[in-house]
């Protein structure tokens, strides 16, 4: 039995946080009426808890856990908005990438056959083209790993959200991240013009002190990415505030390069053992009780780049681009927004 990696541990803690926030998969309606205007109210408290997980685990950039916290939250928000749970990737349970027709097959099988297939699907080693921890989507000219997706065989991709995170080295990495996002937007938009395309970047709040010009530059360009006809439909910038004692020193913040020749669809988990030791319950409880404090400072971000309009734009775009007989739950939640006293 192999020792669980930082990502293995993180997933168990992430899952517990999401399960506690949505018992039995039941969510509260995120839509509210404020001064007779419909607004989406994101669950920022859950985001802050999820962001505490990589800090608790002292996860490095290369572990993939830091950015994963944001992806888990966005997928949770899409399920809160009423979209079909299994169509939103990463899923709320392992395997994180699983085509909807496979889940439909599982539901239709007799119990004994279902158990056998489920056992095979939930093994750590991925089934190429079927299960995975991440997915690549073919754009106009090249494959692009997309962090948060809503898709089905019948509809094709309906939501494609790319996320980036920078906790340091802002001057070194900011230009690369923006250049990548411009190219990715055009690549995806040209092949999937009907999909709701989003880009979210999260920065540690010390950027405003250490690199104020970089922060202003990023704010300007991230905003413009959401205004151009051939770029994203919605963009967002998050500021994460946490203590200096939680910083993990690293020599290199660069991400692993993507493989442009990877197969379309699910990407196999690189390496890894077939059997991994389970994370003990007491470790999960200790982590939940000891999560470092992370605060999202939305008041320091331009209103149009905050989480609420970003998610609202993505949800509205996805609903407006499909006929009314699709995504009925999401439409009902939006229609029945509760008034705020």
ZIURFEN-V560715 format. One line per field, one symbol per residue. phi: phi as a letter, one per 40 degrees, with the letter a starting at -180 (. if undefined). psi: psi as a letter, one per 30 degrees, with the letter a starting at -180 (. if undefined). A space follows every 10 residues. Layout:
phi = ???
psi = ???
This chain:
phi = .ccccccdcc dccdcccccc cbdfgcbccc cbcbfgbcbc bcccccdccc cccccccfcc cccgccccdc cccccccccd chcddcccbc ccacccbadd dccccdcccd dccccccccc cccccccdgb babaabbccc bacbcbcbbb aadcbgcbbb bbbbabbafc ccbdcccccc cccccccccc cbccccbbbb bbbcccdccc bcccccccdc ccccccbccb bccababbbb bacccccbcb cacccccccc bcccgcbccc ggccbbdccd dccccccccb cccbbccccc bddcbccccc cdcccccccc cbcccbfccc ccccccdccc c
psi = klkkleeeee eeeeeeeeee fikggklljf kljjhgkkkk jlieeeeeee ffeeeefhkl efffeefeee eeeeeeeeee fglkeffkkk lglkkfjjke eeeeeeffll eeeeeeeeee fglekljkfe llflkkkkae flkkkkekkk lleefakfkj kkklkkfahe eefeeeeeee eeeeeeeeef fiffkjklkk kkkkffefee ieeeeeeeee eeeffgfkfg blfkllkkkk kllfffkjkl ekgklkkljf glkkbkkkkk aklekkkkkk eeeeeeeefg klkkkjiffg kkefgleefe eeeeeeeeef gllffkheee eeeeehkkkk .
